């Protein structure tokens, strides 16, 4: 009896494992179908313009400045910070003990001032580049999703979900105040969900041995969900159906996000952001 149950369990496990692997491969294949970008850009001039602007901003301008940024960081770490430590020391030259130093308060002020000057360097040089690129990219991603969705709908249904009665219900709901409030609540929940995903990605990075694998898997899910959310917004799919679809097809989404995450996983955060911003519109 136990042997029969074990054989039944192993057969079910192999079937589910095969189904999971096929879904993952299907998601990976869908993410690698870059030829559709050319087709959709030929259908929509606006889509081609926005995609080109994203490539120009994040590819040539943002990534092109990485060499300058790297040199700036080198100058900061090898010249500016040592100079500030010499001008604003944090160790008392009279004694090895900071507590017994008669000028301990002054040296603590020097430390605070030196850290403030270093942060000022980041605020005036690095952060504006990140913020401007993030704002413009976010606005253009929304346009790319809109024009891409219209290009798909113009030449046939998307195939993700039926569009007849659901679209009518979504349009009726959008005209109602209660529907607007539900829409706002769904967007807030989506932001919180992605923020929680990002927090999990950050925390799993500190787990030894399996942290990198978990980090890769969570990043793949986060990237895939973020991509599909644009389409779901324009197709009028409710939040509960989005989450149900995501949970039911989690291997597909893990495979869909893997190519982009694989392309940035081994780079520094600065380069990873630029590469991710270039690959995301695709």
Backbone bond lengths (Angstrom), bond angles and torsions (degrees), N, CA, C in turn:
res aa  C-N    CA-C-N  psi(-1)  N-CA   C-N-CA  omega(-1)  CA-C   N-CA-C  phi
1 X - - - 1.468 - - 1.527 110.84 -
2 X 1.335 115.31 -43.86 1.459 118.97 178.79 1.520 111.49 -66.81
3 X 1.339 116.63 -37.15 1.457 120.38 178.41 1.523 111.14 -65.38
4 X 1.333 117.14 -38.60 1.463 121.13 178.54 1.518 110.78 -66.08
5 X 1.329 116.15 -40.80 1.468 119.75 178.03 1.532 110.45 -65.50
6 X 1.330 115.68 -39.35 1.458 119.21 179.49 1.521 111.36 -64.45
7 X 1.358 116.97 -42.25 1.464 120.51 178.01 1.517 110.76 -64.40
8 X 1.352 115.92 -39.56 1.464 119.37 178.23 1.527 111.22 -65.12
9 X 1.331 115.23 -41.28 1.463 119.12 179.07 1.524 111.33 -64.89
10 X 1.333 116.98 -43.39 1.464 120.64 -179.80 1.524 111.08 -65.40
11 X 1.334 116.60 -38.04 1.462 119.12 177.16 1.517 111.96 -64.73
12 X 1.335 116.76 -43.57 1.467 120.34 177.17 1.518 111.15 -64.30
13 X 1.338 116.61 -40.09 1.462 120.82 -179.63 1.522 110.87 -64.28
14 X 1.349 117.46 -43.00 1.463 120.11 179.00 1.520 111.65 -64.60
15 X 1.327 116.24 -37.54 1.468 119.69 178.75 1.526 111.20 -64.71
16 X 1.335 116.14 -45.95 1.462 119.58 179.94 1.522 111.27 -68.02
17 X 1.330 116.71 -36.56 1.457 119.52 178.51 1.530 110.80 -65.24
18 X 1.311 116.56 -40.43 1.465 120.95 178.00 1.530 110.27 -64.89
19 X 1.338 116.19 -43.11 1.476 119.98 178.66 1.526 110.70 -62.89
20 X 1.344 116.83 -40.01 1.467 120.68 179.10 1.528 110.89 -64.69
21 X 1.327 116.40 -43.56 1.462 120.21 -179.91 1.529 111.39 -64.57
22 X 1.330 116.88 -39.37 1.463 120.02 179.03 1.523 111.25 -66.42
23 X 1.331 116.95 -39.93 1.466 119.88 177.44 1.527 110.75 -64.66
24 X 1.333 116.57 -41.04 1.463 119.94 179.30 1.525 110.55 -63.08
25 X 1.320 117.29 -43.96 1.460 121.27 179.09 1.518 111.35 -65.16
26 X 1.342 116.73 -36.42 1.459 119.73 178.22 1.527 110.53 -65.60
27 X 1.334 116.18 -41.88 1.459 119.25 176.94 1.514 112.19 -64.25
28 X 1.308 117.41 -42.41 1.463 121.55 177.59 1.523 110.70 -61.52
29 X 1.340 116.64 -42.39 1.468 120.91 179.95 1.528 111.06 -65.36
30 X 1.332 116.62 -41.19 1.460 119.92 179.43 1.522 111.52 -63.11
31 X 1.332 116.63 -38.58 1.465 120.20 179.95 1.523 111.87 -68.95
32 X 1.329 117.21 -25.23 1.467 121.15 -177.29 1.529 112.96 -92.28
33 X 1.326 117.73 1.73 1.469 120.50 179.50 1.529 109.86 -80.77
34 X 1.320 116.26 69.98 1.460 120.86 -175.59 1.525 112.78 -74.45
35 X 1.331 117.55 -14.36 1.460 119.31 179.59 1.531 111.87 -64.66
36 X 1.344 116.05 -22.82 1.466 118.67 179.03 1.521 111.95 -67.72
37 X 1.343 116.59 -25.80 1.466 119.44 177.55 1.524 110.00 -60.63
38 X 1.334 116.78 -43.93 1.465 121.09 179.31 1.530 110.49 -64.47
39 X 1.324 116.29 -42.53 1.470 120.19 -179.07 1.525 110.78 -62.45
40 X 1.326 117.01 -47.32 1.467 120.47 -178.30 1.529 111.63 -68.60
41 X 1.326 116.98 -35.70 1.462 119.33 177.58 1.529 111.38 -67.10
42 X 1.324 117.48 -32.35 1.463 120.70 175.50 1.523 111.20 -70.04
43 X 1.314 117.75 -29.22 1.461 121.28 178.71 1.526 112.07 -77.84
44 X 1.323 117.18 -30.00 1.464 120.88 -174.99 1.526 109.70 -131.30
45 X 1.335 116.00 116.90 1.462 120.32 178.52 1.530 110.71 -67.98
46 X 1.345 116.38 -37.90 1.462 119.67 179.19 1.527 111.44 -62.68
47 X 1.336 116.39 -38.81 1.454 120.42 177.95 1.525 110.83 -63.94
48 X 1.318 116.99 -41.53 1.468 120.48 179.26 1.531 110.82 -63.55
49 X 1.335 117.19 -38.93 1.466 120.57 -179.32 1.525 110.75 -66.51
50 X 1.332 116.76 -47.92 1.469 119.87 -179.04 1.529 111.56 -64.32
51 X 1.330 117.00 -40.29 1.462 119.70 178.27 1.526 110.65 -63.83
52 X 1.327 116.79 -41.91 1.460 120.35 177.13 1.510 112.51 -63.11
53 X 1.335 116.89 -37.88 1.459 119.77 178.10 1.523 111.45 -65.35
54 X 1.335 117.31 -38.36 1.467 120.34 177.35 1.522 111.04 -64.64
55 X 1.328 116.93 -42.06 1.456 119.95 177.26 1.524 110.70 -63.02
56 X 1.334 116.88 -41.22 1.461 120.45 -178.67 1.518 111.21 -66.07
57 X 1.344 116.19 -45.56 1.461 119.85 -177.65 1.521 112.22 -67.17
58 X 1.330 116.24 -52.68 1.459 120.48 -171.87 1.522 113.37 -88.46
59 X 1.331 116.67 -26.67 1.449 119.43 -178.46 1.511 113.43 -86.82
60 X 1.330 116.58 -58.16 1.454 119.98 -174.83 1.524 112.52 -84.42
61 X 1.344 116.24 -41.00 1.461 119.03 -175.37 1.522 110.89 -83.07
62 X 1.373 116.32 -54.47 1.461 119.05 -175.16 1.525 111.58 -68.92
63 X 1.345 116.50 -54.48 1.469 118.99 179.92 1.517 111.47 -68.59
64 X 1.339 116.64 -31.01 1.453 119.07 178.55 1.518 112.73 -66.10
65 X 1.324 116.03 -25.97 1.464 120.00 178.46 1.519 112.71 -86.48
66 X 1.321 116.78 -2.97 1.454 118.78 -178.60 1.520 111.94 -62.24
67 X 1.341 116.82 -35.39 1.462 119.21 178.27 1.520 110.36 -64.14
68 X 1.334 115.85 -42.03 1.463 119.80 176.79 1.521 111.16 -64.86
69 X 1.345 116.19 -40.97 1.461 119.95 179.25 1.522 110.88 -65.13
70 X 1.342 116.69 -41.70 1.464 119.91 179.22 1.522 110.70 -61.90
71 X 1.332 116.88 -40.98 1.460 119.41 177.50 1.523 111.26 -66.31
72 X 1.320 116.36 -36.27 1.464 119.64 178.01 1.519 111.09 -64.87
73 X 1.355 116.40 -41.00 1.463 119.43 177.21 1.522 110.68 -64.73
74 X 1.334 116.82 -38.41 1.466 120.40 178.07 1.525 111.18 -62.80
75 X 1.337 115.78 -43.38 1.467 119.83 177.84 1.519 110.30 -64.44
76 X 1.355 116.10 -39.77 1.457 120.05 179.87 1.520 111.55 -61.77
77 X 1.337 116.33 -45.66 1.463 120.27 -174.47 1.535 112.82 -79.63
78 X 1.318 116.66 -31.72 1.474 118.86 -174.94 1.522 113.55 -95.51
79 X 1.337 118.52 -18.66 1.463 120.01 -176.78 1.526 112.81 -126.58
80 X 1.345 116.46 -53.29 1.468 119.47 -173.25 1.522 111.02 -66.70
81 X 1.337 117.59 -50.62 1.467 119.91 -177.78 1.533 111.92 -64.78
82 X 1.357 119.89 -45.76 1.476 117.89 175.77 1.524 113.64 -60.26
83 X 1.348 116.53 -35.64 1.463 118.93 178.11 1.518 111.23 -66.28
84 X 1.331 116.43 -41.61 1.462 119.67 177.94 1.521 111.21 -65.96
85 X 1.337 117.51 -36.28 1.458 119.66 177.13 1.529 112.00 -67.28
86 X 1.330 116.67 -29.49 1.466 119.83 177.12 1.532 110.97 -76.97
87 X 1.362 116.32 -40.93 1.462 119.88 -179.83 1.521 111.09 -75.50
88 X 1.347 116.80 -38.57 1.466 121.74 -178.16 1.528 108.13 -119.82
89 X 1.314 118.65 76.72 1.473 120.66 -175.85 1.523 111.14 -70.76
90 X 1.333 114.89 157.11 1.462 120.28 176.81 1.528 112.17 -117.72
91 X 1.322 117.60 7.60 1.458 122.21 177.60 1.526 109.37 -120.33
92 X 1.276 114.79 136.68 1.469 120.49 -179.36 1.527 109.97 -74.87
93 X 1.330 118.25 125.93 1.474 119.72 -179.46 1.525 113.39 -75.05
94 X 1.346 117.70 -13.34 1.457 120.64 -176.26 1.511 113.06 -86.25
95 X 1.313 117.20 -27.82 1.464 121.45 -176.99 1.510 109.69 -150.22
96 X 1.330 115.56 157.32 1.466 120.10 178.21 1.517 112.81 -80.00
97 X 1.310 117.38 -17.82 1.458 121.70 -178.72 1.515 109.70 -92.85
98 X 1.324 115.66 123.51 1.460 119.63 -179.62 1.526 111.00 -71.06
99 X 1.351 117.16 -30.11 1.466 119.90 -176.55 1.523 111.07 -71.83
100 X 1.350 117.93 -34.68 1.460 120.47 -178.30 1.521 113.11 -87.95
101 X 1.326 117.40 0.32 1.466 120.38 -179.98 1.529 109.36 -74.61
102 X 1.333 118.05 131.60 1.478 119.68 -179.60 1.537 112.75 -69.47
103 X 1.322 117.58 -15.68 1.464 120.83 -179.27 1.543 111.49 -111.44
104 X 1.331 116.10 30.00 1.461 120.15 -177.12 1.521 113.32 -59.45
105 X 1.344 116.73 -39.69 1.463 120.10 179.76 1.520 112.28 -64.34
106 X 1.332 115.75 -38.04 1.466 119.82 179.57 1.531 110.58 -66.73
107 X 1.326 116.09 -41.69 1.466 118.92 -179.10 1.529 111.65 -68.88
108 X 1.331 116.96 -33.06 1.471 119.09 174.33 1.520 110.58 -65.73
109 X 1.330 116.65 -37.08 1.462 120.31 176.12 1.529 110.51 -66.34
110 X 1.338 117.10 -39.27 1.466 120.79 176.57 1.537 110.93 -60.16
111 X 1.328 116.47 -41.86 1.468 120.27 179.79 1.526 110.49 -63.03
112 X 1.336 116.12 -45.23 1.461 120.46 178.87 1.529 110.87 -62.78
113 X 1.336 117.07 -41.68 1.460 120.72 -179.39 1.523 111.32 -67.07
114 X 1.341 116.57 -39.89 1.460 119.93 -179.93 1.538 110.95 -64.90
115 X 1.322 117.33 -44.18 1.471 120.36 177.50 1.519 111.39 -63.03
116 X 1.343 116.50 -36.77 1.458 119.65 177.79 1.516 112.52 -64.86
117 X 1.330 117.18 -39.71 1.468 121.04 178.58 1.526 111.65 -67.21
118 X 1.337 116.88 -37.28 1.468 119.91 177.11 1.519 110.69 -66.00
119 X 1.333 117.51 -43.49 1.461 120.24 177.39 1.518 111.52 -64.45
120 X 1.345 117.15 -33.98 1.460 120.58 176.33 1.524 110.75 -62.36
121 X 1.329 116.43 -36.72 1.465 120.40 176.67 1.527 110.26 -61.87
122 X 1.335 116.81 -44.83 1.463 120.30 178.76 1.524 111.23 -65.07
123 X 1.331 117.11 -43.23 1.467 121.10 -177.31 1.517 111.23 -63.69
124 X 1.316 117.11 -39.30 1.467 120.50 -175.80 1.520 113.44 -84.33
125 X 1.352 118.30 -13.44 1.460 118.81 -175.33 1.529 112.77 -122.52
126 X 1.342 118.88 -55.28 1.456 121.41 -172.71 1.527 112.74 -83.23
127 X 1.338 117.38 -48.12 1.459 120.44 -172.81 1.523 113.88 -61.89
128 X 1.352 120.40 -41.30 1.471 118.62 177.57 1.521 113.42 -58.07
129 X 1.339 117.22 -36.52 1.458 120.17 178.91 1.525 110.61 -65.29
130 X 1.329 117.00 -44.11 1.455 120.66 178.64 1.530 111.10 -63.16
131 X 1.327 116.33 -47.44 1.458 120.35 -174.49 1.525 111.13 -65.52
132 X 1.332 117.30 -46.14 1.468 120.09 -179.62 1.520 111.23 -63.85
133 X 1.329 117.15 -41.36 1.465 120.15 178.17 1.518 111.13 -65.24
134 X 1.337 117.58 -40.28 1.466 120.88 -179.17 1.520 111.35 -65.82
135 X 1.342 117.64 -44.08 1.465 120.82 -178.17 1.526 110.99 -65.03
136 X 1.336 116.45 -49.15 1.467 119.61 -179.56 1.527 111.51 -63.60
137 X 1.318 117.00 -41.89 1.463 120.19 -179.67 1.521 111.08 -63.82
138 X 1.335 117.38 -40.72 1.462 120.48 179.68 1.523 111.12 -63.11
139 X 1.321 117.44 -43.43 1.458 120.78 178.26 1.524 111.30 -64.30
140 X 1.311 116.81 -41.83 1.466 120.15 -178.53 1.523 111.55 -72.80
141 X 1.325 117.92 -32.46 1.471 119.92 176.33 1.524 110.68 -60.98
142 X 1.315 115.95 -40.33 1.464 119.62 178.69 1.525 110.81 -63.53
143 X 1.335 117.18 -41.57 1.468 120.31 177.29 1.527 111.04 -66.19
144 X 1.329 116.67 -40.44 1.462 120.02 179.38 1.527 110.25 -62.40
145 X 1.341 116.66 -43.17 1.464 119.77 178.38 1.531 110.84 -63.05
146 X 1.337 117.10 -40.84 1.459 120.57 -179.03 1.524 111.26 -65.83
147 X 1.324 117.18 -50.86 1.466 119.94 -178.99 1.532 111.35 -67.11
148 X 1.338 116.97 -36.14 1.451 119.61 177.29 1.514 112.16 -66.34
149 X 1.327 116.81 -39.48 1.464 120.46 178.00 1.522 110.94 -65.09
150 X 1.340 116.69 -41.40 1.464 119.89 177.93 1.525 111.25 -65.85
151 X 1.349 116.65 -36.74 1.460 119.74 178.70 1.523 111.34 -65.67
152 X 1.323 116.96 -35.98 1.473 120.41 177.83 1.521 110.42 -71.45
153 X 1.333 116.74 -45.68 1.456 120.55 -177.94 1.526 111.93 -65.04
154 X 1.320 116.40 -30.24 1.467 120.23 -178.49 1.526 111.35 -67.11
155 X 1.328 116.93 -27.60 1.461 120.70 -176.26 1.523 112.15 -116.10
156 X 1.330 116.55 21.78 1.456 119.63 174.62 1.511 111.43 133.60
157 X 1.329 117.68 165.52 1.457 121.92 -179.31 1.510 111.81 -67.92
158 X 1.317 116.42 157.03 1.456 121.82 -176.81 1.516 112.60 -74.43
159 X 1.317 116.74 -29.34 1.448 120.08 178.31 1.510 114.52 88.23
160 X 1.344 118.46 -4.61 1.453 120.06 179.98 1.509 111.51 -77.83
161 X 1.336 116.76 -43.06 1.444 120.95 179.55 1.518 108.24 -152.90
162 X 1.331 118.62 155.31 1.451 120.91 178.44 1.506 111.31 -64.19
163 X 1.341 116.02 149.30 1.456 119.31 -171.75 1.515 113.93 -116.86
164 X 1.308 119.25 3.87 1.449 119.63 -175.57 1.501 114.13 -75.03
165 X 1.344 115.48 -83.93 1.442 120.13 -176.75 1.512 111.59 -67.23
166 X 1.355 117.18 -32.73 1.463 120.96 -179.02 1.506 111.85 -62.95
167 X 1.365 116.44 -42.02 1.459 119.58 -179.65 1.516 110.91 -65.82
168 X 1.342 116.04 -38.85 1.466 118.99 178.95 1.509 110.55 -64.07
169 X 1.338 116.52 -43.19 1.454 120.35 178.22 1.525 111.37 -63.11
170 X 1.327 116.31 -40.75 1.471 119.82 179.57 1.520 111.10 -65.12
171 X 1.341 117.40 -39.47 1.456 120.19 179.56 1.521 111.08 -67.44
172 X 1.351 116.11 -40.15 1.458 118.92 178.00 1.525 110.70 -65.19
173 X 1.320 115.79 -38.92 1.457 119.15 -179.33 1.516 111.46 -67.41
174 X 1.350 116.16 -35.57 1.453 119.87 -178.37 1.519 112.44 -66.11
175 X 1.348 117.21 -25.59 1.461 120.29 -179.66 1.514 111.99 -83.23
176 X 1.287 118.60 -7.55 1.455 122.59 -177.74 1.519 109.77 -99.57
177 X 1.332 117.49 145.72 1.460 121.73 179.33 1.518 110.51 -62.19
178 X 1.320 115.78 -40.88 1.459 119.20 179.38 1.526 110.81 -62.98
179 X 1.332 116.33 -37.91 1.454 119.77 177.45 1.520 112.24 -64.59
180 X 1.354 116.06 -38.11 1.465 119.83 177.67 1.523 110.67 -63.59
181 X 1.336 116.60 -43.53 1.450 120.20 179.36 1.527 111.55 -64.48
182 X 1.332 116.07 -38.45 1.465 119.59 176.78 1.527 110.24 -64.09
183 X 1.345 116.20 -40.76 1.451 119.92 178.11 1.520 112.34 -61.22
184 X 1.339 116.64 -42.12 1.468 120.48 178.10 1.522 110.58 -64.42
185 X 1.340 116.33 -42.96 1.465 119.93 179.04 1.527 111.14 -62.76
186 X 1.329 117.00 -37.96 1.457 119.90 178.81 1.523 111.42 -65.98
187 X 1.339 116.72 -39.12 1.463 119.21 178.33 1.524 111.31 -65.90
188 X 1.337 116.44 -40.89 1.468 120.01 178.02 1.522 110.25 -62.71
189 X 1.338 116.25 -42.32 1.459 120.16 178.91 1.528 110.86 -63.66
190 X 1.336 116.94 -38.74 1.469 119.93 178.85 1.518 111.02 -63.81
191 X 1.346 116.62 -41.06 1.467 120.49 177.92 1.528 110.48 -62.89
192 X 1.347 116.27 -43.69 1.461 119.88 178.37 1.530 111.20 -64.39
193 X 1.331 116.29 -38.30 1.462 120.24 178.96 1.517 111.33 -63.12
194 X 1.345 116.94 -46.51 1.465 120.26 178.90 1.525 111.46 -66.42
195 X 1.338 116.43 -35.39 1.468 119.70 176.98 1.525 110.84 -64.86
196 X 1.342 115.81 -40.03 1.465 119.56 177.81 1.520 110.52 -66.29
197 X 1.339 116.91 -38.45 1.456 121.09 175.03 1.534 110.12 -58.55
198 X 1.338 115.75 -47.29 1.465 120.20 -178.57 1.525 110.69 -62.64
199 X 1.333 117.16 -39.15 1.462 120.47 178.09 1.520 110.91 -64.74
200 X 1.326 116.66 -40.62 1.460 119.71 177.39 1.533 111.45 -63.35
201 X 1.342 115.58 -40.36 1.463 119.68 178.04 1.525 110.26 -60.20
202 X 1.322 115.89 -42.99 1.465 120.36 -179.15 1.530 111.29 -65.46
203 X 1.347 116.74 -42.34 1.466 120.20 -176.37 1.524 111.38 -70.84
204 X 1.337 116.81 -42.04 1.465 119.49 -177.87 1.528 112.25 -65.10
205 X 1.335 116.95 -19.52 1.457 119.16 177.73 1.516 113.37 -64.31
206 X 1.346 117.18 -19.22 1.463 121.12 -179.16 1.528 112.32 -94.17
207 X 1.327 118.24 -4.51 1.467 120.78 179.88 1.526 109.08 -78.30
208 X 1.312 118.70 125.71 1.479 119.73 -178.88 1.523 111.86 -70.56
209 X 1.312 115.20 151.44 1.466 125.43 173.92 1.531 112.40 71.13
210 X 1.336 118.12 -63.56 1.464 120.30 -175.18 1.522 112.37 -97.93
211 X 1.338 117.74 0.72 1.457 120.69 -176.45 1.513 113.16 -62.58
212 X 1.334 117.37 -41.59 1.461 121.17 -179.18 1.525 111.43 -64.27
213 X 1.344 116.41 -41.78 1.464 119.97 -179.96 1.523 111.25 -65.52
214 X 1.337 116.91 -44.00 1.463 120.21 177.25 1.518 110.91 -64.62
215 X 1.317 116.16 -38.86 1.456 120.73 178.03 1.521 111.14 -61.05
216 X 1.317 116.65 -43.28 1.470 121.57 178.96 1.525 110.79 -64.15
217 X 1.327 117.50 -43.62 1.466 121.35 -178.91 1.524 111.41 -65.07
218 X 1.324 117.31 -44.97 1.467 120.61 -179.41 1.521 111.64 -66.92
219 X 1.333 116.88 -39.21 1.457 119.99 176.37 1.526 111.49 -63.02
220 X 1.330 117.19 -38.26 1.460 121.09 178.22 1.520 110.48 -64.16
221 X 1.328 117.48 -44.65 1.461 120.74 177.90 1.524 111.35 -63.61
222 X 1.338 116.31 -43.02 1.462 119.48 -178.25 1.517 111.35 -64.27
223 X 1.315 117.14 -43.28 1.460 121.10 179.43 1.530 110.63 -64.24
224 X 1.348 117.31 -44.25 1.455 121.05 -178.30 1.528 111.08 -65.42
225 X 1.341 116.84 -44.06 1.467 119.41 179.69 1.525 110.88 -63.74
226 X 1.325 116.46 -40.51 1.460 120.79 179.65 1.527 110.83 -62.92
227 X 1.327 116.69 -37.67 1.468 120.57 178.32 1.521 111.21 -66.63
228 X 1.323 116.22 -50.31 1.456 120.27 -175.92 1.519 112.43 -70.40
229 X 1.328 118.07 -23.22 1.453 119.76 -178.22 1.523 111.66 -63.20
230 X 1.325 117.51 -34.91 1.460 119.80 177.05 1.525 110.52 -60.90
231 X 1.318 116.83 -45.14 1.461 120.87 179.99 1.519 110.76 -66.25
232 X 1.326 117.22 -41.82 1.455 120.31 -179.71 1.521 111.44 -64.61
233 X 1.321 117.21 -34.11 1.469 119.65 177.47 1.517 111.24 -62.08
234 X 1.327 117.27 -43.84 1.460 120.62 -177.84 1.529 112.55 -78.64
235 X 1.322 117.30 -22.90 1.466 119.57 177.93 1.520 111.78 -87.78
236 X 1.336 118.12 -6.14 1.457 121.38 175.97 1.519 114.05 76.96
237 X 1.313 118.75 22.37 1.459 121.89 -179.40 1.526 109.53 -76.82
238 X 1.320 116.44 128.48 1.462 121.03 -177.60 1.522 110.73 -69.42
239 X 1.335 115.13 161.91 1.459 120.34 -174.12 1.516 111.79 -65.27
240 X 1.328 118.10 -40.39 1.464 119.43 -179.02 1.526 111.42 -64.45
241 X 1.342 117.06 -35.99 1.466 119.82 177.15 1.525 111.32 -71.24
242 X 1.338 116.31 -34.31 1.468 118.95 176.22 1.525 110.96 -61.54
243 X 1.335 115.39 -49.45 1.459 119.38 -177.75 1.526 111.27 -65.92
244 X 1.337 116.51 -38.68 1.462 119.76 178.09 1.526 110.81 -63.94
245 X 1.338 116.74 -41.86 1.461 120.64 178.21 1.520 110.97 -65.27
246 X 1.339 116.32 -40.41 1.466 120.71 179.93 1.531 110.59 -66.14
247 X 1.318 117.45 -44.82 1.460 120.63 -178.32 1.527 111.85 -68.34
248 X 1.341 116.44 -33.77 1.463 120.12 -178.92 1.529 111.99 -75.46
249 X 1.328 117.12 -22.86 1.466 121.25 -176.69 1.527 111.44 -124.43
250 X 1.334 116.40 37.95 1.464 119.93 -176.42 1.526 113.17 -60.35
251 X 1.346 121.19 -33.54 1.481 117.66 176.84 1.528 112.50 -64.88
252 X 1.359 116.49 -36.46 1.465 119.53 178.37 1.519 110.69 -61.67
253 X 1.334 117.19 -45.37 1.462 120.43 -178.48 1.531 111.34 -69.02
254 X 1.339 117.01 -33.54 1.465 119.00 175.37 1.525 110.71 -63.73
255 X 1.330 116.40 -39.93 1.458 119.27 177.18 1.511 112.70 -71.84
256 X 1.345 117.12 -34.95 1.462 120.61 -178.55 1.525 111.59 -66.04
257 X 1.323 117.12 -37.03 1.456 119.58 -179.10 1.516 114.59 -85.05
258 X 1.337 117.01 -10.77 1.471 120.16 -174.58 1.527 114.19 -64.66
259 X 1.355 121.20 -43.23 1.472 118.93 -177.35 1.523 113.51 -59.18
260 X 1.335 116.70 -43.36 1.466 119.17 -178.70 1.523 111.07 -69.64
261 X 1.329 116.81 -41.73 1.464 119.73 179.13 1.521 110.47 -65.86
262 X 1.323 117.21 -38.29 1.463 120.89 178.40 1.521 111.18 -62.51
263 X 1.339 116.77 -31.60 1.462 120.63 -178.39 1.524 112.72 -74.82
264 X 1.338 117.92 -19.46 1.468 120.16 -175.88 1.522 112.74 -120.64
265 X 1.317 117.90 -3.14 1.465 121.15 -169.28 1.521 112.82 -65.80
266 X 1.326 117.33 -31.02 1.465 120.66 -173.22 1.531 112.48 -104.29
267 X 1.340 117.23 10.54 1.457 120.46 178.73 1.520 110.11 -99.02
268 X 1.320 114.79 170.01 1.458 120.69 174.60 1.532 109.30 -70.65
269 X 1.335 118.16 159.75 1.467 119.75 -179.44 1.521 113.43 -56.27
270 X 1.325 118.10 -36.89 1.463 120.66 -178.98 1.523 111.00 -65.20
271 X 1.331 116.59 -49.08 1.458 120.34 179.44 1.524 110.60 -68.52
272 X 1.332 117.43 -37.36 1.469 120.96 -179.87 1.520 111.43 -60.23
273 X 1.337 116.44 -41.41 1.453 118.82 179.26 1.521 111.11 -63.31
274 X 1.325 117.45 -43.62 1.462 120.33 -179.86 1.511 112.44 -63.78
275 X 1.346 116.89 -44.38 1.463 120.35 179.45 1.524 110.53 -65.88
276 X 1.335 117.70 -42.50 1.461 121.03 178.47 1.519 111.19 -61.79
277 X 1.322 117.21 -40.45 1.459 120.65 179.60 1.523 111.91 -66.21
278 X 1.347 116.86 -30.55 1.465 120.35 177.40 1.519 110.91 -75.18
279 X 1.335 117.28 -42.33 1.462 121.24 -175.47 1.522 112.95 -77.78
280 X 1.320 117.82 -24.76 1.464 119.96 -173.09 1.530 113.53 -59.71
281 X 1.337 120.83 -45.17 1.472 119.20 179.84 1.521 114.13 -61.23
282 X 1.328 118.65 -21.50 1.456 121.82 -179.23 1.521 111.61 -72.56
